[in-house]
Amino acid sequence: MKKQEKIDILQRGIDEKQMCRCYFSYDDNYCYYYPNRVNDRFFLGQEEDDFLLDGYCIRKLSQLKKVELREDKCGEINRLLGVTDQIADPGIDISSWQSIFQDLMERGYYIILEDENNGQLEIGRITKVLKDRIYFLSFDADGVWAEANEEFIIRYGQITTVRWETRYVERWRQYLEGELTVGN
């Protein structure tokens, strides 16, 4: 697909609050998104998973092989369930990686960074944003933060996907910040 064709379909999804089926160069499967923003480098959307929105995601437009509007019964069910009423642009500046990460850091989000080309995933928070890289402090599968002197550098070229406010990352945030109690 040509770049402008992808942009036009994503923009139509934004304008009409329609779900898009997205295929990426590094994955044989597809994902569903309600797009929030698109430009010639990135798109930002809310991932749809079994009639629920699951946080926000930014991906590179260049790695989007194909996109199509999903005009079927699932979209109708999402409208009936009020899922489409939950679509909201988070106001992240997607003009560059630097602007994306600056906004995410300033808002204090816990994020997931993925390099799907190499099967790598990190979860944590940004500590510093530079022109071509970020400094990142992560925690492990037991919820133990790396020491402050163990923050590491992630170059923008290594990143395929950025996620935040997903159910997974929000549960970790609640646990790590002591907000998680019985019944949450």
Helices and strands as residue ranges (DSSP letters): H 3-16, E 20-24, E 30-38, E 42-48, E 53-60, G 61-63, E 64-69, H 73-81, G 84-86, H 97-106, E 111-115, E 120-129, E 133-138, G 148-150, E 152-155, G 156-158, E 161-164, H 167-176
